[in-house]
């Protein structure tokens, strides 16, 4: 298990760098991150299932400019690892899947608070860099950029460790305590989550006359969710 966490830390650091500080190649998107974490912890398909729904929910919440959206990358790290572990222990039934998604939303808000703190530290680095440049230190810009990249990379690796560890702990310790009957209660909420994601996609649309497409999408997602056969 140790090497799995090590790999999760490395991939998490890379994905968090891609989120705001560098590259922005969409490696940080929930579908990609959850699939990677599912593969790391033993079930890529289970991670991808979580990633698809999280991608819908957070598609319209982007880290653009000064905007600090919920940490969908952290939610995907948690959800992908939790789903993979659950699939090999208690089984990724509809109830477990829904519980993992709901907890992923909580993780996203916790990651948002951490992101806000990291950005404040980065602003402090920028101010120190500017003061050094004013004093004639031409190397300060390079040093400041490296310090900022290091800050985001280290913070990302730390968050990846915390969130993947939380995902594993939830699937191994928390979900089994509920039992099949209790987890079945969570399954009632499952159809609503993809529909919320579809609503999120619709809310960011600027094209007129999209109502028909929106409601057809909602119906298709609802039907697909109801007919989906979860592995035992």
C-alpha positions in Angstrom: 0.0 0.0 0.0 2.9 2.4 0.7 4.0 2.5 -3.0 0.4 3.2 -4.0 0.4 6.3 -1.7 3.8 7.3 -3.0 2.4 7.2 -6.6 -0.7 9.0 -5.6 1.4 11.8 -4.0 3.5 12.2 -7.2 0.5 12.2 -9.5 -1.4 14.5 -7.2 1.4 17.0 -7.1 1.5 17.0 -10.9 -2.2 17.4 -11.2 -2.3 20.2 -8.6 0.4 22.0 -10.5 -1.6 21.7 -13.7 -4.6 23.2 -11.9 -3.3 26.8 -11.6 0.5 27.1 -11.4 1.7 25.5 -14.6 0.8 23.9 -17.9 -3.0 23.8 -17.5 -3.3 20.8 -19.8 -6.6 19.7 -18.1 -4.8 16.9 -16.2 -6.4 18.3 -13.1 -10.0 17.6 -14.2 -12.0 15.2 -12.0 -12.4 12.7 -14.8 -8.7 12.4 -15.3 -7.7 12.5 -11.6 -10.3 10.1 -10.4 -9.4 7.6 -13.1 -5.7 7.9 -12.3 -6.4 7.4 -8.6 -8.7 4.4 -9.3 -5.9 2.9 -11.3 -3.3 3.5 -8.5 -5.5 1.9 -5.9 -6.6 -1.1 -8.0 -9.7 -0.3 -10.0 -9.5 2.3 -12.8 -13.1 1.7 -13.9 -14.4 2.5 -10.4 -12.4 5.7 -10.3 -13.7 6.7 -13.7 -17.3 6.2 -12.6 -16.8 8.7 -9.8 -14.9 11.0 -12.1 -17.7 11.2 -14.7 -20.2 12.5 -12.1 -17.7 14.9 -10.4 -16.8 16.3 -13.9 -20.4 17.1 -14.5 -20.9 18.7 -11.1 -17.8 20.9 -11.3 -17.6 21.6 -15.0 -18.7 25.2 -14.6 -16.5 25.9 -11.6 -13.1 26.9 -13.0 -10.1 28.4 -11.2 -10.0 31.5 -13.4 -8.3 34.7 -12.2 -9.0 35.5 -8.6 -11.9 33.0 -8.5 -11.3 30.1 -6.0 -13.8 27.3 -6.8 -14.2 24.1 -4.8 -11.3 21.8 -5.1 -12.6 19.4 -7.6 -9.1 17.9 -8.0 -9.0 17.0 -4.3 -12.6 15.6 -4.5 -11.4 13.4 -7.4 -8.4 12.2 -5.5 -10.6 11.3 -2.6 -13.4 9.8 -4.7 -11.2 7.8 -7.1 -9.2 6.2 -4.3 -12.3 5.5 -2.1 -14.2 4.0 -5.1 -11.3 1.7 -6.0 -10.8 0.4 -2.4 -14.6 0.0 -1.9 -14.9 -2.0 -5.1 -12.4 -4.6 -3.8 -13.8 -4.7 -0.2 -17.5 -4.1 0.3 -18.4 -3.6 -3.4 -19.2 -0.4 -5.2 -22.9 -0.6 -5.1 -25.2 2.4 -5.6 -25.3 3.2 -1.9 -21.5 3.2 -1.5 -21.1 5.2 -4.7 -23.5 7.9 -3.6 -21.9 8.1 -0.1 -18.5 8.6 -1.7 -19.8 11.3 -4.0 -21.4 13.2 -1.1 -18.2 13.0 0.9 -16.3 14.2 -2.1 -18.2 17.4 -2.1 -17.2 18.0 1.5 -13.5 17.3 0.5 -13.8 19.8 -2.3 -14.8 22.5 0.2 -11.9 21.6 2.5 -9.5 21.7 -0.4 -10.9 25.2 -1.3 -9.9 26.5 2.1 -6.4 25.0 1.6 -6.2 26.5 -1.8 -7.0 29.9 -0.4 -4.2 29.6 2.1 -1.7 28.6 -0.5 -2.6 31.5 -2.7 -2.1 33.9 0.2 1.4 32.5 0.7 2.0 32.9 -3.0 1.0 36.5 -2.9 3.5 37.0 -0.1 6.2 35.4 -2.3 5.3 37.8 -5.1 5.6 40.8 -2.9 9.0 39.8 -1.6 10.1 39.2 -5.2 8.9 42.6 -6.3 10.7 44.3 -3.4 13.9 42.4 -4.3 13.6 43.5 -7.9 13.2 47.1 -6.8 16.5 46.8 -4.9 18.2 45.6 -8.1 18.2 41.9 -7.6 17.6 40.6 -11.2 17.7 37.0 -10.1 14.7 37.5 -7.8 12.1 36.9 -10.5 13.6 33.5 -11.3 13.8 32.6 -7.6 10.3 33.8 -7.0 8.9 31.7 -9.8 10.6 28.6 -8.6 9.4 29.3 -5.0 5.8 29.6 -6.3 6.0 26.4 -8.3 7.6 24.6 -5.3 4.8 25.9 -3.0 2.0 24.6 -5.2 3.8 21.3 -5.9 4.4 20.6 -2.2 0.9 21.7 -1.2 -0.6 19.5 -4.0 1.4 16.5 -2.8 0.4 17.0 0.8 -3.3 17.4 -0.2 -3.0 14.3 -2.4 -1.7 12.3 0.5 -4.4 13.5 2.9 -7.3 13.1 0.5 -6.2 9.7 -0.8 -5.6 8.5 2.7 -9.0 9.8 3.7 -10.6 7.9 0.7 -8.9 4.7 1.7 -9.9 5.1 5.4 -13.5 5.8 4.5 -13.9 2.7 2.3 -12.1 0.4 4.7 -13.4 1.7 8.0 -16.4 3.9 7.6 -18.6 2.5 4.9 -18.5 -1.1 6.1 -20.0 0.1 9.4 -23.2 1.1 7.7 -24.1 -2.3 6.4 -25.9 -3.0 3.1 -29.3 -1.8 4.3 -28.0 1.5 5.5 -26.0 2.1 2.4 -29.1 1.4 0.4 -30.6 4.5 1.9 -27.9 6.6 0.2 -28.8 5.1 -3.2 -32.1 7.0 -3.2 -30.1 10.2 -3.8 -28.0 8.7 -6.6 -30.2 9.9 -9.6 -30.2 13.5 -8.2 -26.4 13.9 -8.4 -25.9 13.5 -12.2 -29.0 15.7 -12.6 -27.3 18.4 -10.6 -24.3 18.0 -12.8 -26.4 18.4 -15.9 -27.9 21.6 -14.3 -24.4 22.9 -13.7 -23.5 22.4 -17.4 -26.7 24.2 -18.4 -26.1 27.1 -16.1 -22.9 28.0 -17.8 -24.5 27.9 -21.3 -24.9 31.3 -23.1 -26.7 29.9 -26.1 -30.5 30.6 -26.4 -33.0 27.9 -27.1 -31.0 25.2 -25.2 -33.9 24.2 -22.9 -34.8 21.2 -25.1 -31.2 20.0 -25.1 -31.0 20.5 -21.4 -34.1 18.5 -20.5 -33.2 15.8 -22.9 -29.8 15.5 -21.3 -31.4 15.3 -17.8 -33.7 12.6 -19.0 -30.8 10.6 -20.6 -28.7 10.9 -17.5 -31.5 9.9 -15.2 -32.3 6.9 -17.4 -28.7 5.9 -17.6 -28.3 6.1 -13.9 -31.4 4.0 -13.2 -30.4 1.3 -15.7 -26.8 1.2 -14.7 -25.7 -2.1 -13.3 -23.3 -1.6 -10.4 -20.7 -4.3 -9.8 -21.2 -6.2 -6.6 
